[in-house]
Every structure is written in C-alpha cells, then in structure tokens.
Amino acid sequence: QVQLVESGGGLVQPGGSLRLSCVMTGGSFSNFNMAWYRQAPGKQRELVAGITGGGITNYADSVKGRFTISRDNAKNTVSLQMNSLQLEDTAVYYCYARLIYDPRNFWGQGTQVTVSS
C-alpha cells in the first residue's frame, strides 16, 4: 500500500523559508505525478504545485516565484521549497500522488505551516 509521509512544517516569520519533504513507501515513485496541496482554516483545499514523473512543474499563481517543487526519484521524495513566506501561506500542506496511467491517488496526513510574527 502506498504511503506518503510529510515533514518539515513549522512556525516561521513572514519573509522566512521552510522546506517540506514527502517520502513515498510502497509504490514505484517514478510512476507517479506528485503535488502539494494546502488547506487553510475555513477554505477549500487548493493545489500549490505539481510535478510530473518527467519533471514538468506547475504552480498556483499565488506562489509563483516563491515556491519550488522538486523530486528525487532515487530517494522516493518530493520537496517543496518555500521562500518569502506570507501570512496567507498558513495552512496544512498535503502531499499528493497520482499514478501516471491510472486514476488511483493517495494523500499524506498533512503538515502544518504557520506564518506569524
């Protein structure tokens, strides 16, 4: 069974940086498109950034130029480097995986990111 485990969340001041990581176990990582979503209190879950198995990336407009998604297929890991964090980035961040040739998808348990002065 595929499992996704996130790490790296925490409390940071506005303008600061955090790096989130998500490790996959139980699956062939290179066969998955990966993404990070987030959900703030009272809001719907939204896509933050995605990366295909081949390394093509896409970003929400709100994070373009500040966040960078990357993957290491040898380590079964997808990361999200978050710079210039803003108060509005406060949310629970979720790792998401979807098989490239199949609709099956999986979610991590989430990691809290709080941006506060």
HUQUI-V251362 format. One record per residue. RES is the residue in three letters. PSI is psi in whole degrees, -180 to 180 (NA if undefined). D_LAST is the distance of its C-alpha to the last C-alpha in Angstrom with 2 decimals. Layout:
BEGIN
<<RES/PSI/D_LAST> <RES/PSI/D_LAST>>
END
This chain:
BEGIN
<<GLN/134/40.10> <VAL/134/37.12> <GLN/142/33.86> <LEU/128/30.43> <VAL/116/27.86> <GLU/155/24.27> <SER/165/21.98> <GLY/-5/18.87> <GLY/172/16.14> <GLY/-166/13.10> <LEU/132/9.38> <VAL/150/7.79> <GLN/156/5.06> <PRO/137/6.42> <GLY/-10/9.82> <GLY/-176/10.36> <SER/152/13.40> <LEU/154/14.98> <ARG/121/18.66> <LEU/144/20.22> <SER/151/23.86> <CYS/122/26.56> <VAL/133/29.91> <MET/135/32.99> <THR/153/35.88> <GLY/8/39.18> <GLY/165/39.46> <SER/98/40.55> <PHE/-39/37.24> <SER/-13/38.83> <ASN/6/40.33> <PHE/138/37.01> <ASN/140/34.82> <MET/156/31.20> <ALA/162/28.03> <TRP/132/24.44> <TYR/165/23.58> <ARG/155/20.52> <GLN/117/20.33> <ALA/158/17.56> <PRO/129/18.31> <GLY/5/21.25> <LYS/162/21.87> <GLN/155/24.55> <ARG/138/24.24> <GLU/151/24.19> <LEU/132/25.28> <VAL/-52/22.75> <ALA/149/25.25> <GLY/157/28.74> <ILE/131/31.19> <THR/173/34.90> <GLY/-30/37.15> <GLY/0/38.25> <GLY/8/34.79> <ILE/133/34.41> <THR/156/30.84> <ASN/153/29.34> <TYR/150/25.87> <ALA/146/24.34> <ASP/-34/24.04> <SER/-17/20.32> <VAL/-3/19.76> <LYS/134/22.72> <GLY/-11/22.17> <ARG/-36/18.84> <PHE/148/20.05> <THR/124/23.27> <ILE/142/25.37> <SER/164/28.09> <ARG/150/30.67> <ASP/100/32.85> <ASN/-27/36.00> <ALA/-27/37.32> <LYS/6/34.40> <ASN/40/34.09> <THR/138/30.43> <VAL/139/28.22> <SER/158/24.83> <LEU/110/21.92> <GLN/121/20.08> <MET/115/16.82> <ASN/164/15.57> <SER/48/13.35> <LEU/143/11.28> <GLN/162/10.12> <LEU/-36/8.67> <GLU/-10/12.42> <ASP/-5/13.03> <THR/125/11.91> <ALA/171/15.38> <VAL/128/18.04> <TYR/131/19.72> <TYR/137/23.47> <CYS/140/26.05> <TYR/139/29.25> <ALA/136/32.71> <ARG/131/35.81> <LEU/141/39.21> <ILE/-39/40.45> <TYR/22/43.88> <ASP/144/43.17> <PRO/-6/40.96> <ARG/137/39.81> <ASN/162/36.05> <PHE/149/33.66> <TRP/148/30.07> <GLY/179/27.82> <GLN/-14/26.16> <GLY/150/22.64> <THR/135/19.48> <GLN/132/16.06> <VAL/122/13.20> <THR/123/9.79> <VAL/115/7.09> <SER/146/3.77> <SER/NA/0.00>>
END
